[in-house]
């Protein structure tokens, strides 16, 4: 019989607290309900998209 091998879980996430406008939170709540994704997942996706598509302008 094969063994059931359990390896340590690799946790790459961190907890972070931010303050956002209540209206923005409600938009993410609505989007989460419509897409069956968590609000946290959607915000993480949006943050990654912003970083990937950001252009810094010199002062």
C-alpha positions as semicolon CSV with decimal commas, in nm:
position;residue;x (nm);y (nm);z (nm)
1;X;0,000;0,000;0,000
2;X;0,128;0,351;-0,085
3;X;0,195;0,596;0,196
4;X;-0,002;0,913;0,244
5;X;0,270;1,179;0,253
6;X;0,194;1,523;0,393
7;X;0,442;1,801;0,323
8;X;0,455;2,139;0,497
9;X;0,230;2,401;0,346
10;X;0,417;2,685;0,182
11;X;0,251;3,009;0,285
12;X;0,348;3,300;0,064
13;X;0,077;3,537;0,183
14;X;0,090;3,820;0,433
15;X;-0,181;4,006;0,616
16;X;-0,202;4,377;0,542
17;X;-0,446;4,640;0,663
18;X;-0,553;4,928;0,439
19;X;-0,818;5,197;0,457
20;X;-1,040;5,245;0,153
21;X;-1,353;5,440;0,075
22;X;-1,671;5,254;0,172
23;X;-1,807;5,291;-0,183
24;X;-1,500;5,112;-0,321
25;X;-1,548;4,829;-0,072
26;X;-1,911;4,793;-0,181
27;X;-1,803;4,770;-0,545
28;X;-1,565;4,489;-0,457
29;X;-1,840;4,317;-0,256
30;X;-2,069;4,332;-0,560
31;X;-1,797;4,208;-0,794
32;X;-1,715;3,922;-0,557
33;X;-2,079;3,814;-0,552
34;X;-2,104;3,829;-0,933
35;X;-1,780;3,640;-1,002
36;X;-1,781;3,385;-0,718
37;X;-1,434;3,505;-0,616
38;X;-1,340;3,642;-0,276
39;X;-1,302;4,014;-0,230
40;X;-0,946;3,949;-0,115
41;X;-0,868;3,758;-0,434
42;X;-1,009;4,037;-0,652
43;X;-0,813;4,307;-0,470
44;X;-0,494;4,102;-0,503
45;X;-0,558;4,064;-0,876
46;X;-0,619;4,438;-0,912
47;X;-0,300;4,524;-0,722
48;X;-0,094;4,288;-0,939
49;X;-0,248;4,434;-1,256
50;X;-0,169;4,787;-1,139
51;X;0,195;4,698;-1,072
52;X;0,233;4,516;-1,403
53;X;0,086;4,808;-1,599
54;X;0,218;5,105;-1,405
55;X;0,430;5,370;-1,567
56;X;0,637;5,599;-1,349
57;X;0,673;5,956;-1,465
58;X;0,986;6,152;-1,381
59;X;0,923;6,471;-1,183
